[in-house]
Amino acid sequence: MTYRFYSSPAEKVRISVVGQYEEGILKIAVARCSKKDTFIRRKGRAIAEGRLFKNKLYTAVPMQACDIVAFVDVAKQVVAEVARTKKVY
């Protein structure tokens, strides 16, 4: 199952997070929009999905089960880390 999450418009830098849950592991890929750029959800999603499928992961989280609530919790943590460190993989 593939999940998507986008940071809040109130954030200075917008971040797109895409996750895929398979065989007990939630794989997370990220795209970060520059302060200079206009955030385009479709473009951020496409970049993050491309990184996911090329296995350029931000992180991989082992989980017994993953639902939307669990994904959103992980995605919010990832957004905070990426905003602080500026690293996307």
Backbone as JSON, one array per atom type, in Angstrom:
{
  "sequence": "MTYRFYSSPAEKVRISVVGQYEEGILKIAVARCSKKDTFIRRKGRAIAEGRLFKNKLYTAVPMQACDIVAFVDVAKQVVAEVARTKKVY",
  "N": [[0.84, -1.18, 0.0], [0.53, 2.22, -0.8], [1.23, 5.39, 0.59], [0.63, 8.93, 1.04], [1.78, 12.16, 2.1], [1.67, 15.6, 2.9], [3.41, 18.49, 3.94], [2.32, 21.17, 6.13], [0.76, 24.14, 4.83], [1.49, 26.33, 6.3], [4.11, 26.03, 6.95], [7.48, 27.12, 6.28], [9.03, 25.87, 4.32], [7.89, 23.54, 2.06], [7.14, 20.05, 2.2], [7.01, 16.88, 0.72], [5.93, 13.63, 1.42], [6.24, 10.23, 0.79], [5.14, 6.98, 1.32], [5.6, 3.43, 1.45], [4.26, 0.4, 2.33], [5.42, -2.78, 2.88], [5.82, -6.18, 3.54], [6.23, -5.91, 6.35], [7.76, -3.6, 6.59], [7.93, -0.12, 6.46], [8.65, 1.94, 3.93], [10.11, 5.05, 3.35], [10.15, 7.94, 1.35], [11.22, 11.19, 0.32], [10.5, 14.56, -0.8], [11.66, 17.85, -1.05], [10.7, 21.18, -1.15], [12.19, 24.11, -2.39], [12.75, 27.29, -0.76], [12.57, 29.27, -2.6], [10.99, 28.29, -4.61], [7.69, 27.67, -5.95], [5.33, 25.75, -4.31], [4.22, 22.74, -5.64], [2.01, 20.33, -5.45], [1.63, 17.98, -7.02], [4.09, 17.8, -8.38], [5.93, 17.52, -6.25], [5.02, 15.11, -5.18], [5.54, 13.4, -7.37], [8.36, 13.51, -7.5], [9.09, 12.47, -4.97], [7.89, 9.91, -5.16], [9.36, 8.89, -7.31], [11.89, 8.71, -6.14], [11.3, 6.81, -4.2], [10.73, 4.51, -5.74], [13.18, 4.18, -6.96], [14.6, 3.38, -4.89], [15.85, 5.28, -3.27], [15.79, 6.0, -0.38], [14.55, 7.85, 2.42], [14.18, 6.83, 4.95], [13.62, 3.61, 6.5], [11.15, 1.96, 8.2], [10.61, -0.52, 10.5], [7.56, -2.22, 11.05], [4.76, -3.79, 12.62], [2.19, -3.63, 11.6], [0.62, -1.37, 9.32], [-1.28, 1.49, 9.11], [-3.22, 4.33, 8.0], [-3.1, 6.2, 10.09], [-0.79, 5.47, 11.55], [1.1, 5.87, 9.53], [0.86, 8.67, 9.09], [1.76, 9.65, 11.56], [4.48, 8.86, 11.48], [5.23, 10.25, 9.17], [4.92, 12.94, 9.94], [6.99, 13.17, 11.81], [9.15, 12.76, 10.09], [8.9, 15.0, 8.39], [9.5, 17.06, 10.22], [12.2, 16.42, 10.8], [13.4, 16.62, 8.23], [12.92, 19.32, 7.64], [14.55, 20.46, 9.55], [17.16, 19.38, 9.05], [17.49, 19.43, 6.29], [18.09, 17.32, 4.62], [17.25, 14.89, 2.24], [17.6, 12.25, 1.52]],
  "CA": [[0.0, 0.0, 0.0], [1.28, 3.47, -0.89], [0.64, 6.51, 1.32], [1.2, 10.24, 0.73], [1.57, 13.19, 3.11], [2.25, 16.9, 2.53], [3.53, 19.37, 5.1], [1.34, 22.24, 6.25], [1.05, 25.38, 4.1], [2.05, 27.31, 7.24], [5.56, 25.81, 7.01], [8.25, 27.93, 5.33], [9.44, 24.98, 3.24], [6.92, 22.45, 1.95], [7.76, 18.74, 2.06], [6.14, 15.78, 0.32], [6.39, 12.35, 1.95], [5.56, 9.08, 0.2], [5.51, 5.75, 2.01], [5.09, 2.16, 0.92], [4.35, -0.65, 3.34], [5.53, -4.13, 2.33], [6.51, -7.2, 4.32], [6.59, -5.44, 7.69], [8.63, -2.43, 6.55], [7.41, 1.1, 5.85], [9.71, 2.65, 3.24], [9.75, 6.47, 3.25], [10.92, 8.8, 0.46], [10.85, 12.59, 0.58], [10.88, 15.65, -1.7], [11.62, 19.11, -0.32], [10.59, 22.33, -2.03], [13.04, 25.23, -2.0], [12.04, 28.52, -0.35], [12.41, 30.09, -3.8], [10.04, 27.66, -5.52], [6.28, 27.55, -5.63], [5.02, 24.35, -4.02], [3.25, 22.08, -6.51], [1.79, 19.02, -4.83], [1.84, 16.92, -8.01], [5.53, 17.69, -8.65], [6.55, 16.97, -5.05], [4.64, 13.69, -5.12], [6.26, 12.68, -8.43], [9.77, 13.41, -7.11], [9.17, 11.53, -3.84], [7.59, 8.56, -5.67], [10.51, 8.48, -8.1], [12.93, 8.3, -5.19], [10.85, 5.57, -3.56], [10.87, 3.4, -6.67], [14.61, 4.01, -7.23], [15.13, 2.95, -3.6], [16.58, 6.36, -2.61], [14.9, 6.16, 0.76], [14.92, 8.67, 3.57], [14.26, 5.88, 6.05], [12.76, 2.42, 6.45], [10.7, 1.74, 9.57], [9.94, -1.81, 10.7], [6.26, -2.12, 11.73], [3.92, -4.99, 12.55], [1.09, -3.29, 10.69], [0.64, 0.06, 9.01], [-2.51, 2.09, 8.62], [-3.02, 5.74, 7.7], [-2.74, 6.92, 11.32], [0.61, 5.17, 11.81], [1.89, 6.54, 8.5], [0.86, 10.12, 9.33], [2.64, 9.89, 12.7], [5.86, 8.76, 10.98], [5.44, 11.33, 8.2], [5.1, 14.2, 10.68], [8.36, 13.14, 12.35], [10.05, 12.92, 8.95], [8.82, 16.4, 7.98], [10.25, 17.85, 11.2], [13.62, 16.14, 10.61], [13.83, 17.16, 6.95], [12.91, 20.77, 7.78], [15.69, 20.82, 10.38], [18.44, 18.95, 8.48], [17.47, 19.69, 4.83], [18.51, 16.11, 3.9], [16.08, 14.15, 1.75], [17.98, 10.82, 1.46]],
  "C": [[0.88, 1.24, 0.0], [0.5, 4.59, -0.21], [1.34, 7.8, 0.9], [0.84, 11.23, 1.83], [2.3, 14.45, 2.66], [2.29, 17.78, 3.77], [2.51, 20.5, 5.02], [1.73, 23.46, 5.41], [1.65, 26.46, 5.0], [3.57, 27.17, 7.36], [6.26, 26.67, 5.96], [8.66, 27.12, 4.11], [8.48, 23.8, 3.22], [7.65, 21.15, 1.63], [6.69, 17.72, 1.7], [6.75, 14.48, 0.81], [5.55, 11.25, 1.31], [6.06, 7.85, 0.94], [4.89, 4.54, 1.36], [5.33, 1.09, 1.96], [4.34, -2.01, 2.66], [6.31, -5.01, 3.31], [7.04, -6.69, 5.66], [7.51, -4.24, 7.74], [7.93, -1.28, 5.82], [8.58, 1.87, 5.26], [9.25, 4.09, 3.01], [10.72, 7.18, 2.3], [10.36, 10.21, 0.56], [11.28, 13.49, -0.57], [10.69, 16.95, -0.93], [11.61, 20.25, -1.32], [11.5, 23.45, -1.5], [12.18, 26.42, -1.57], [11.73, 29.39, -1.56], [11.32, 29.57, -4.73], [8.6, 27.77, -5.03], [5.99, 26.07, -5.42], [3.94, 23.85, -4.97], [3.14, 20.64, -6.02], [2.1, 17.88, -5.8], [3.33, 16.7, -8.28], [6.26, 17.08, -7.46], [6.26, 15.48, -4.91], [5.42, 12.88, -6.15], [7.74, 12.5, -8.07], [9.93, 12.39, -5.99], [8.88, 10.1, -4.3], [8.74, 8.03, -6.51], [11.65, 8.0, -7.21], [12.56, 6.99, -4.51], [11.11, 4.38, -4.48], [12.31, 3.15, -7.11], [15.35, 3.57, -5.97], [16.06, 3.98, -2.97], [15.73, 6.8, -1.42], [15.45, 7.14, 1.78], [15.1, 7.76, 4.78], [13.39, 4.67, 5.75], [12.44, 2.06, 7.89], [10.04, 0.37, 9.67], [8.65, -1.62, 11.51], [5.52, -3.44, 11.6], [2.79, -4.81, 11.56], [1.13, -1.79, 10.46], [-0.73, 0.47, 8.48], [-2.23, 3.58, 8.42], [-2.58, 6.53, 8.93], [-1.26, 6.71, 11.65], [1.51, 5.87, 10.79], [1.97, 8.04, 8.76], [1.76, 10.46, 10.52], [4.11, 9.86, 12.27], [6.17, 9.92, 10.05], [5.65, 12.67, 8.89], [6.49, 14.28, 11.3], [9.38, 13.38, 11.24], [10.06, 14.37, 8.48], [9.62, 17.28, 8.93], [11.76, 17.66, 11.03], [14.16, 16.77, 9.32], [13.88, 18.69, 7.0], [14.14, 21.24, 8.56], [17.02, 20.54, 9.68], [18.6, 19.27, 7.0], [17.95, 18.5, 4.01], [17.28, 15.32, 3.49], [16.36, 12.67, 1.49], [19.41, 10.65, 1.82]]
}
